[in-house]
Amino acid sequence: MKLATYKDGSRDGQLVVVSRDLTSAHYASGIATRLQQLLDDWNFISPQLEDLYQTLNGGKARHAFQFDPGQCMAPLPRAYQWADGSAFINHVELVRKARNAEVPESFYSDPLMYQGGSDDFAGARDAIVCPNAEWGIDFEAEVAVITSDVPIGTSPDAALEGIRLVMLANDVSLRNLIPAELAKGFGFFQSKPATAFSPVAVTPDELGEAWRGGRVHLNLESVWNGKRVGLCSAGDEMTFHFGQLIAHICKTRNVRAGSIVGSGTVSNKDWSRGYSCIAEKRAIETIEGGEPKTAFMQYGDTIRIEMKGLDGASMFGAIEQTVTAPG
């Protein structure tokens, strides 16, 4: 099942069911008006939406309309929690190696994670709004999941059962604000503006054989200013799978339905695959030549993030954003 949230002038938008090929859609308002309603009562509502999904795919939905990603908010426009991990340890290794810092041994067994703002997510076609282009604007292409209720103390394997939906994320970073914030000892805050998500979120079964071991075994493409800069594998090199990331949160608290958990920047040891964030490219340049050469994003820059299924078709639709100043 594929789901999206259409803009309607409200904070939470209108839930729509989207066809498998992303060409048509149907309002779910007769069943549920918002995605959070579905997440709160999944066992009752999801079978009804699945019936509508099958009808839509069969071309028999009476009130279907052409799907327009430009009308999409984030699938979950605001969430109870946004917890982003750093599950691809290669990314951590590169960034630390560039500044001659060791990776602590604990990083290989205990996931890195920060809690970001979840009150104001961006849609897939919304701008990256930044008041100052000198703050080091960077995209970060990621995979994310939306959970059901997952109780405190849940094991990693059991936590996988709490994954309801999968989507893509652009977890924008303002790199030049990060050092001063981390130096305070409380982590990211102003350096993490609104995160954007793919037009569509999908149930794990839509991924077929690509969904296994709590990972999405597909390539994540990043196209910056019209040039492909990354085609990174999101599967085998994900050090911590999504069950482990969710269990990390559950160590001390319950996770509630409608929580979003991110993978962190998708990163591969094979540098020929490119990169999913500019900071990683700059780290590679520093390792090879002593200093970074690639500048961060400027006003007018564009980023497109997309993942194709095993059949070559777009799985989630594409995130397509342009960097702009406020107003």
N, C-alpha and C positions, 0 to 999 in steps of 0.2 A: 504494500500500500504506500502511496506517495501523497504527501500532504503539504499544503502551503497556507499562508495567511495573507489575505488581500487587504490592501488599504481601504478604509471606509471612513476615515476621519476620526476614529476612536483610538484609544491607546492600544487596544488588543486586536483590532482588525476582525476580519471574517474568515473562518476556517473554510478551506476549499479542498476537495479531493482532486488530484491531478492524475491524468492518464499516465500509463507506464512510459509512453514515448514523449511525454511532456508537451503534447500538442493541444490537449483539451482539458477542461476543468469543469467542476460542478460544485456549487455552494453546498455545504454540509448543514446549512441552517435548520433543516427539518430534523436533524439528529443532534448536532452540537454546533454552537456558534463560534466557540473559541477552542484553540488547541489545549489550553489548560483544563477545560472541561473533560476532554477525552482522557488526559493523563490522570485526572482525579478519579475517573470511573471507567477505566480501561476495559475491564472484562465485560461490561454491559454495552458500552458504546462502540468499541472497535469492531465487533462482528457486523454491526449495522453499516459502518463506514466501509468495511470490506465488501459487503454486498453492493454498495454504491460504486465502489472502485471497479468491481468486476463488470457491472453494468456499463460503466463509462468506457472501459477497455473494449467492451463488445460493441460499442457504437450505438447503444440503445438508451442512453440517458436522455430523458426528454428535454431537460433544460441545460444541456452542456453548452459551453462557450469556449472560444479560443483562449488558451492559456497565455498570459502575458507576464513574464518575469519582472517587467518594469513596474507592475502593480503590487509586487510582493513586499511585505514587511519581512523581518526575520520570522522564520516559522513560529518561534515563540518570542514575541516582541519584547517581553520583559519576563524575567524568570526569578524563581525563589533563590537560585544560586547559580553562579558561574565560576567554576573551579577549573583552572587550566593547569595541566601538568607539563612536564618536560620529559616526555616518554622516549624520545629518540636521543639516547646518550651521546651519539656521534655529534650532535649539535653542541652539546655542552663541552665535549672534548675539544672541538675546533675553536670555540670562542675562548676557552681557557688557555689552550695552547698558544693562541695568538698573543696573549698577554703574559706568557711564560708562567702560568699558574697550573698547579696540579689539580686533578679531579679527585676529590675525597673518595675513599673507598666506599663510604656509605651511599654515595650517589648511585651505585650499581645495584643496591638492594632496597633502597628507600626512595621512592619517587620525589622529585622536586614538584612543588605545586604552589600556586598563588590563587587568592580569591579576588576576582575582578568585579567591576561594576556590572550589575545585571538589570538595572532599571531603565536602560536606554540603549538597546541594541539597534544596529543599523540593518536595513534591508540590503539585498544583494546588489541593487542598482543605486543605492544612496551614496552620496559623496563622502569621502574622507575629509572631514572638516578640521582644519588645524589653524589656530591663530597666528602661528609663526613658522615659516618654512625652514628656519634654522634650527628647529628642535630635533632634526634627524628622523624624518618620517620614514617608517619602514613597514612593509607588509609582512605578514606571517601566515603562510598557507598551512592549514591544519585540518584534521578530522575531529568531529565532536559527536557526542551522544547525549540524548535526553533520557532521563531515568524515570522509573516508577518509584514508589516508596522502597527504600532499602534500609533495613534496621541496623542499628549499632552492632558491631561485632561480626558482620557478614563476611564470609570468606571470599577470596577472589573469584573462585569458580562459581559460587552461588550468586555473587554480585552480577555476573554476566546475565543472569535471568532477569535482572532489573533494568536492562537496556530496552527501551521502547522504540527509539528512533535514532537514526544516524544522519549526519549532515556535514557540510564543510564550513570552515570558519576562516575569516581573515582577522586575526588578532593583532590589530595595528599597534605598533610600538613607537614611541618618541625616544629614540636612542640617546639623544644628547641630554635628556632629562633623567635618564636612569641612574647614572653614577651617583649623583647627589642624593637621590632618593634612597638607594641601597645603602649609602653611607650612614643614613639615619638609623638603620637597623630595623625598619618596619616594612620594608619591601616596596613593591610598585604601587603607585597611586596616580599622580598626574601624568606619568609616562605611559599610561594605558588608557587611551580614549575609547570611544565606542567600538565594540567588536561587531563585525558584519558576518552574516550567515548566508548560506546558499538559499536560492529561492524555495527549494523543496527539501523536506526531511523525509526519509524513507524508513520503513520497517526493515530490520535486518534480513528478513527472508528475501527481500528484493535484490539483495546483493548476491544471492545464490552461493556458489562455491567460493566466491571471493571473501565471504564472511566466515572466518574460522579462527579459533583460538583467541577470540576477543579482538581481532585485528581485521582491517580492511585490506585485502591483498590486491590492490589496484594502484595505478600510477596517478599521482597528483600533479597536474600541470599548472605552472605559473607563467603568465605572459605579461611582461612589463613593457609598456609603451610599444605594444605590437610585436615584441620579440620574445620568443620562448626562452626563459632563463632557467626553468626547472621542469624536469619530468621525473619526479622522485617516487620511489616505491614506498607506499605507506604501510606495508605489511611486515616482512621478515625482520627488518631492522628496528622495529618498535620494541624497545627494551622492556617496557611495562605495558601489558595489554589493558584494555579498558576495565576489565574486572578487577585488576590490581589497583588501578587508579581510583575506582569507586570504593574498593575496600580500604584504601588509604584514608579516604574521608570518613568511612564508617568506623574507624578505630575508636573514635571518641564521641560520635554523634550519629543520629539518624540522618539519612538522606531522604528528602521528601520528593514526591512526584513533581516533575517540572524542573529538576536540577539539571544543569548542563555541565558536562565534563569534557574538556579539550585534551587533545593529544600532545599539544605543543608543536613547534615547527617540525615538519616532516623532513628528515635528513638522512642521507646515505653516505657510506664511506667512499663509494665510487664518485669522485668529483665530476666525472663526465656527465653525470645525471643532472648537474646543475644545482640550483639552490631554491629554497622555499622562503628565504628572507635575505635581505641585502646584507645584514650583519654577518651572515655566514660567508657570503662572497668576500666581504672585506677581511674576514678572518683568514680565509684561504690566501688572499693577496698578501697579507701581512706575514703569514708563514712562509710563503714562497719568495717574497721580495723585500720584506722588512717594513712595509707600510701599505695601508689600503689605498686603492686608486678609485674605486667606484663610489660615487656620491649617493647620498640618500635621495628619496623622492622629493620632487619640487611641485609647485602649483602647476596644474595641467597634466601631470603624469597620470597614467592609467595602469591599473592592474586587473588582470583577469585570472581567476582561479577556477579550475574545473577538473572533474574526475569522470572518466569514461568506464563503462562496465565491460564485462568480458565480451559483450557483443559489439563493442565500439561505440555505443550510444551514450550520450550524456546521462549520468546517473542522477545528479542532484540539480542540474542546471548550473549556470556559471555565475560566480560573483564577478561583477564588473563595476569597478569604482574609479572615480577621478578625484584627485587631490584638489581641494579648493580652500579658499579663505572663508571665514564666517561671513554670513550675509549674502 
